[in-house]
Amino acid sequence: MIKLSIIYNSEKESAINIYKELLEFLKSKKEFEILDEENLHKASYIVTIGGDGTLLRAFRNIKNKKAKIIAINSGTLGYLTEIRKDRYKEIFENILKNKVSIEERFFFMVNIGNRRYKALNEVFLTRDTIKRNIVASEIYVDDKFLGKFKGDGVIISTPTGSTAYSLSAGGPIVTPEQKLFVITPIAPHNLNTRPIILSGDVKLVLTLSEPSQLGLVNIDGHTHKTIKLEEKVEIFYSKESLKIVIPEARNYYDVLREKLKWGENLC
């Protein structure tokens, strides 16, 4: 029996409709057992229906290291949710045939004080209030000083997150199989401050620097924590990875062209 759990965006009609259709489809297949979210840790497969935000919500709650994500896109855009709503049945048929293609996505562990978080996309530091003009921060790489950043903030993203907020801030696109840090300043005051890519084998420490006294740390768009001048945000790669089921014919470069229109002449 293949155990799976379903998480869907209950605020989107398209996601609700796919969820209802999927339930009927799975009930017709005796090989699948559907678990509720309370038994998420027992599921071999976790199905998400919605956009990237729905997948990130599921990612936060995954306890089973071997669980695989089936991310069905109920809308139009979505870099992580690549399975089209009109093609998802093929994925489940392939599971029954043991013909599943898996892609690993590496993620951060983030220490702030005595709390630890996971980040699949990014960690970014910004102003704690719109009343402040800038935030000043410093980054250390394995205890070596990298630099000081002044502006609206700084983003530290995974390759998976390179097509999220980092991209909007002018960061580079990095193919997702890499284990790298992408550091992208947000509206820096110094125009010579450019994005930089670092090896994923190091540990980064992000701190505030004077004159800033308070800053807001955002993790994957869901965790918001105010930090003080003396606090440290430690960021390093987990030894684990997120396993995402992908369509057999999937090509990441096709995804870039489809989602971003990358390399196309739009004139």
N, C-alpha and C positions, 0 to 999 in steps of 0.2 A: 504493500500500500504506500503510495506517494503522498506524503503529508505536505499541505501547503496552506498558507494564510494569505488573505487579501486585504490590502489597505487602499482605499480609494478616496478621492476628493469629493466629499459629500456636498460641497457647495457648487459643483459644476454638473449641469444636467447631462452633458456628454459622458462624463465619468460614471455617473449613476446608471445611465443606460447600458454602458459597456459592462459594468459590474453585474447588472441583472442578467444580461445575455451570457456572461461568463459563467455565472452560477448555474444556469440551465445547461450549458454545454458540459461543465464539469460533472454535474449530477448524472449526465448520460454516460459518463465514463466511470466504471466501477473501480478503476485503479487509483482514483484520487480521493483523498480524505481532506475536507476543508476544516481548518482550525480557526477559532476566533483569535483576536489580538492578544488575549490573556495567555494563550498557549503559543505565542509567536516563537518562543525559544525551542519548541518541538518541531517546527516546520523545516522541511528540507528546501522548500522553495517559498519565497515571499513575493507575491504579485502586487505591484503598485499600479494604480490606474489614475492618471492625472498628468501632472507635469513634473519638472525636476524638483519642485518643492515637496511634492508628495513622496518622491523617492528619498529625499533628504530626511523627511520625518520618519520614514521606515528605517533608514540607516541609523538614526539615533537610538532606536529601540532594539536593534538586532543583538541578540546574546549568543546565538548559535553561530560559531565561527565558520561552519561548513555550509551555512545557508546560502542559496543562490537567489539573486534578484531577477524577477521578470518584470521589466518596466514598460508598461503599455501607455503610449502617448494618446491622451484623449483630446488634445488640442492640435495646434499647428507647430509651435516652436518647442524646443526641448532637446538639449544635447545629450542628456543621460537617458531620457525616455525615447528610445529609438524604435521600439516595436510599434508599427502602425496599427491603428484600431481595426483596420480591415484585414490584418494579417496575423492576429495573435493566435488564432486556432492552430496555425502551422507549428508554433512553438510547442504547444502541448502535445501535438501528435509526435513531434520529434523527441520529446521527453520520453514518451512511451516506447519509442524505437531506440532510445539511448543514443541519440544523434544530436546532442546539445553542444553548441559552441559557447565557450565561456571567455570573458575578458576580465582581467584583474584590474582593479583601480586601487591605487595606494592612497592612504590618508594619514593625516596628522594626528598626533596626540598633543594636547595643549594643557599645560599646567599653569593655573593661576591661584596662588596661595595654596590651600590644601584641597583644591578641587581639580579634577581632571575631566577634560572634554575631548570629543572626537570632531575632526573637521575633514570633510570630503572635498569641499570646494576651497574655502579660504578662511583666514583670520585677518581682520583689519582693525586698525586703531584709528579713531577719528575724534573730533571734538565732542565733549560731553553735552554741549549746549550750543545752539545757533548764535548765542550772544557772544561767543568767543570767536575771534577772527581766524586763529590758526591753532594747530597742535604741533608741538615739537616732540620728536621721538628719536631714540637711538636703537641701533641694531648691533648685536654682538654675535659673531660666528665662532662657536667653540671657544668662547671667552676672548676672542680677538675683536677689536672694535672695527665695525664695517663703515658706519657713517651716521650722520645726524640728518634727520629729515624734518623740514618745516613746510607746512602747507595745510591741506585739508585732512591729511592722514597718510597712511601707508597700508598697502595690501600685501599679504603673504599668502600666495595661493599654491595649490597643487597643480599638476598638469590638467587634471580634470576641471579644476576651477579656472584654468586659463581662458576658458571661453565664457566665463561669467563676469563678475564685477571687474576683475583685472583687465579684461578685454575692453570694457567700456572706458576704463581709465587710461588706455593706451598701451597696455601690456601685450606681450607676444602670445601667439597661439603655440602650445606645446602638445605634441601627440601624447595621448593618455597612458601609454605603457611605461613612460619614464617615471623615475623617482627623483624629482627635482623640486627646488624652491624657486618660485617666481616672485620677485619682490618688485612691486609697482607703486611708486609714490602717487598720491592723489593731489593734483594741482599744486606741485611743488613751487616754492618761492624761488628756488634756484633753478634756472632753466637747464643747467648742466646736469641736474639730477635725473638720471634715466633708469628705466627698468633694468634689473640684473637677474641672471639665472645662476643658482648655486647648486652644488651637489646635494643630493638628499642624504648623504652620509653624515652630515654635520647636525649640530643642535643650534637653533637660533634663540636668542633672548631679545625680546622687544620690551623697551622701557620708555617711560616719559622722560623728558629732559626739560630743564628750566627754559623759559618761564612758565611752561605748562605745569599745572598742579593736579589736574584731573583729566581723564580721557575715557572714551567709551570703546570697549573691545566687543566686536561683533564676530560670532562664529557661525558660519553657514547661514547667516540671516535669521537665526532663531534664538541664539543665546546672546544676551546683552549684559555686559558687566562693566561697571565703572571702576577704574583703577586710579590709584594715587601715584604721586611722583616716585615713591620708593618701591613700588610693586614691580615684579617681573612677570612677563608672559613668556614661558618656555615652550618652544615649538620643535617637535622632532617627529620623524616618521615612525608609525607603528610597524611592528614586525608582521602584522596581519594584513590582509587585503580584503576589499569588497569584491565579490564575484558576481558579475552581471551577465545574464544570458543575452546573447546577441543573435540577430538573424544570420543564417548561414552565408547568405550572399552579401553581407554587410561589408562595406569598405569605408574606413574612416574619412578618406578624402572625398568620397561621395557625400558623406554627412556634412563636411565643411561647405561644399558647394551648395548643398540643398538648404542648410540652415543659415549660412552667412553670405551666400552668393560669392564666396571667396574665389578670386581669380577670374570672375566673369566681367565682361564689359557691359556695364549698366547704362552706358550713354546711348 
